Amino acid sequence: MNNDRRNLVSLDQWKHHKRESSFSDYLKVLSFNDLVNESNHLASEIKKQAATDHLLSRTKLMMNELTHRLERESKILAHTVVDLRKQIEDRISDRD
């Protein structure tokens, strides 16, 4: 019985993982310009409403994708994005 419980995932956890996975896949197929536009849209959402876990999670995924792409082009720009991502992650940790 204990082995069965270790293999169980709650429906909410599965939905969260699926949602993150889908959004991450979506970000990967965007052109860089579209990725920047999407990040601007996300930033305006953050300004309009209180930061929810879902919104912060999407922001973290966006920052990861931006960082990954920028690292291939410019280490200086990537460092700036990494710092911003760290601030977001710290904010998420403070909420928990």
VEXSEMI-409724 format. One record per residue (C-alpha): chain; x, y, z; residue number from 1. Coordinates in nm, 4 decimals, always signed. Layout:
residues N
<node chain="A" X="X" Y="Y" Z="Z" resi="NUM"/>
...
***
This chain:
residues 96
<node chain="A" X="+0.0000" Y="+0.0000" Z="+0.0000" resi="1"/>
<node chain="A" X="+0.2804" Y="+0.2462" Z="+0.0836" resi="2"/>
<node chain="A" X="+0.4424" Y="+0.1875" Z="-0.2540" resi="3"/>
<node chain="A" X="+0.1160" Y="+0.2764" Z="-0.4256" resi="4"/>
<node chain="A" X="+0.0917" Y="+0.6058" Z="-0.2394" resi="5"/>
<node chain="A" X="+0.4417" Y="+0.7121" Z="-0.3405" resi="6"/>
<node chain="A" X="+0.3433" Y="+0.6740" Z="-0.7037" resi="7"/>
<node chain="A" X="+0.0279" Y="+0.8822" Z="-0.6711" resi="8"/>
<node chain="A" X="+0.0132" Y="+1.2407" Z="-0.7873" resi="9"/>
<node chain="A" X="-0.2705" Y="+1.4693" Z="-0.6925" resi="10"/>
<node chain="A" X="-0.4910" Y="+1.5934" Z="-0.9722" resi="11"/>
<node chain="A" X="-0.3972" Y="+1.9541" Z="-0.8898" resi="12"/>
<node chain="A" X="-0.0251" Y="+1.8726" Z="-0.9157" resi="13"/>
<node chain="A" X="-0.0795" Y="+1.6996" Z="-1.2476" resi="14"/>
<node chain="A" X="-0.2821" Y="+1.9924" Z="-1.3842" resi="15"/>
<node chain="A" X="-0.0153" Y="+2.2387" Z="-1.2688" resi="16"/>
<node chain="A" X="+0.2603" Y="+2.0349" Z="-1.4332" resi="17"/>
<node chain="A" X="+0.0592" Y="+1.9990" Z="-1.7545" resi="18"/>
<node chain="A" X="-0.0161" Y="+2.3718" Z="-1.7659" resi="19"/>
<node chain="A" X="+0.3507" Y="+2.4613" Z="-1.7103" resi="20"/>
<node chain="A" X="+0.4648" Y="+2.2100" Z="-1.9681" resi="21"/>
<node chain="A" X="+0.2227" Y="+2.3424" Z="-2.2284" resi="22"/>
<node chain="A" X="+0.3192" Y="+2.7047" Z="-2.1648" resi="23"/>
<node chain="A" X="+0.6890" Y="+2.6171" Z="-2.1805" resi="24"/>
<node chain="A" X="+0.6392" Y="+2.4378" Z="-2.5134" resi="25"/>
<node chain="A" X="+0.4474" Y="+2.7408" Z="-2.6423" resi="26"/>
<node chain="A" X="+0.7324" Y="+2.9754" Z="-2.5472" resi="27"/>
<node chain="A" X="+0.9895" Y="+2.7593" Z="-2.7229" resi="28"/>
<node chain="A" X="+0.8190" Y="+2.7910" Z="-3.0619" resi="29"/>
<node chain="A" X="+0.7866" Y="+3.1699" Z="-3.0480" resi="30"/>
<node chain="A" X="+1.0250" Y="+3.3903" Z="-3.2399" resi="31"/>
<node chain="A" X="+1.2390" Y="+3.6113" Z="-3.0198" resi="32"/>
<node chain="A" X="+1.0257" Y="+3.9130" Z="-3.1086" resi="33"/>
<node chain="A" X="+0.7075" Y="+3.7254" Z="-3.0174" resi="34"/>
<node chain="A" X="+0.8698" Y="+3.6084" Z="-2.6956" resi="35"/>
<node chain="A" X="+0.9473" Y="+3.9694" Z="-2.6023" resi="36"/>
<node chain="A" X="+0.5905" Y="+4.0704" Z="-2.6886" resi="37"/>
<node chain="A" X="+0.4578" Y="+3.7865" Z="-2.4733" resi="38"/>
<node chain="A" X="+0.6807" Y="+3.8964" Z="-2.1853" resi="39"/>
<node chain="A" X="+0.5483" Y="+4.2531" Z="-2.2190" resi="40"/>
<node chain="A" X="+0.1939" Y="+4.1172" Z="-2.2036" resi="41"/>
<node chain="A" X="+0.2812" Y="+3.9150" Z="-1.8950" resi="42"/>
<node chain="A" X="+0.4427" Y="+4.2195" Z="-1.7323" resi="43"/>
<node chain="A" X="+0.1255" Y="+4.4227" Z="-1.7902" resi="44"/>
<node chain="A" X="-0.0803" Y="+4.1416" Z="-1.6338" resi="45"/>
<node chain="A" X="+0.1427" Y="+4.1549" Z="-1.3269" resi="46"/>
<node chain="A" X="+0.0918" Y="+4.5307" Z="-1.3011" resi="47"/>
<node chain="A" X="-0.2873" Y="+4.5005" Z="-1.3329" resi="48"/>
<node chain="A" X="-0.3530" Y="+4.2297" Z="-1.0764" resi="49"/>
<node chain="A" X="-0.2143" Y="+4.0804" Z="-0.7613" resi="50"/>
<node chain="A" X="+0.0554" Y="+3.8249" Z="-0.8290" resi="51"/>
<node chain="A" X="-0.0994" Y="+3.4792" Z="-0.8158" resi="52"/>
<node chain="A" X="+0.0978" Y="+3.1560" Z="-0.8018" resi="53"/>
<node chain="A" X="-0.0102" Y="+3.0805" Z="-1.1588" resi="54"/>
<node chain="A" X="+0.1034" Y="+3.4210" Z="-1.2840" resi="55"/>
<node chain="A" X="+0.4354" Y="+3.3968" Z="-1.1027" resi="56"/>
<node chain="A" X="+0.4865" Y="+3.0457" Z="-1.2391" resi="57"/>
<node chain="A" X="+0.4257" Y="+3.1675" Z="-1.5953" resi="58"/>
<node chain="A" X="+0.6669" Y="+3.4552" Z="-1.5327" resi="59"/>
<node chain="A" X="+0.9342" Y="+3.2137" Z="-1.4114" resi="60"/>
<node chain="A" X="+0.8934" Y="+2.9996" Z="-1.7242" resi="61"/>
<node chain="A" X="+0.9138" Y="+3.3108" Z="-1.9414" resi="62"/>
<node chain="A" X="+1.2324" Y="+3.4222" Z="-1.7677" resi="63"/>
<node chain="A" X="+1.3847" Y="+3.0761" Z="-1.8112" resi="64"/>
<node chain="A" X="+1.3164" Y="+3.0830" Z="-2.1848" resi="65"/>
<node chain="A" X="+1.4514" Y="+3.4371" Z="-2.2226" resi="66"/>
<node chain="A" X="+1.7623" Y="+3.3466" Z="-2.0255" resi="67"/>
<node chain="A" X="+1.8214" Y="+3.0347" Z="-2.2316" resi="68"/>
<node chain="A" X="+1.7981" Y="+3.2268" Z="-2.5585" resi="69"/>
<node chain="A" X="+2.0029" Y="+3.5215" Z="-2.4390" resi="70"/>
<node chain="A" X="+2.2822" Y="+3.2972" Z="-2.3115" resi="71"/>
<node chain="A" X="+2.3390" Y="+3.1883" Z="-2.6694" resi="72"/>
<node chain="A" X="+2.3688" Y="+3.5515" Z="-2.7814" resi="73"/>
<node chain="A" X="+2.5041" Y="+3.7642" Z="-2.4975" resi="74"/>
<node chain="A" X="+2.6282" Y="+3.6657" Z="-2.1537" resi="75"/>
<node chain="A" X="+2.5805" Y="+4.0239" Z="-2.0219" resi="76"/>
<node chain="A" X="+2.2115" Y="+4.0355" Z="-2.1167" resi="77"/>
<node chain="A" X="+2.1636" Y="+3.6856" Z="-1.9840" resi="78"/>
<node chain="A" X="+2.3139" Y="+3.7875" Z="-1.6505" resi="79"/>
<node chain="A" X="+2.0601" Y="+4.0710" Z="-1.6197" resi="80"/>
<node chain="A" X="+1.7729" Y="+3.8309" Z="-1.6867" resi="81"/>
<node chain="A" X="+1.9145" Y="+3.5787" Z="-1.4388" resi="82"/>
<node chain="A" X="+1.9190" Y="+3.8499" Z="-1.1710" resi="83"/>
<node chain="A" X="+1.5572" Y="+3.9371" Z="-1.2474" resi="84"/>
<node chain="A" X="+1.4597" Y="+3.5699" Z="-1.2397" resi="85"/>
<node chain="A" X="+1.6277" Y="+3.5346" Z="-0.8979" resi="86"/>
<node chain="A" X="+1.4221" Y="+3.8260" Z="-0.7655" resi="87"/>
<node chain="A" X="+1.1032" Y="+3.6610" Z="-0.8922" resi="88"/>
<node chain="A" X="+1.1984" Y="+3.3259" Z="-0.7401" resi="89"/>
<node chain="A" X="+1.2734" Y="+3.4963" Z="-0.4074" resi="90"/>
<node chain="A" X="+0.9316" Y="+3.6604" Z="-0.4205" resi="91"/>
<node chain="A" X="+0.7690" Y="+3.3235" Z="-0.4861" resi="92"/>
<node chain="A" X="+0.9609" Y="+3.1689" Z="-0.1957" resi="93"/>
<node chain="A" X="+0.8516" Y="+3.4506" Z="+0.0350" resi="94"/>
<node chain="A" X="+0.4868" Y="+3.3750" Z="-0.0470" resi="95"/>
<node chain="A" X="+0.5236" Y="+3.0113" Z="+0.0590" resi="96"/>
***
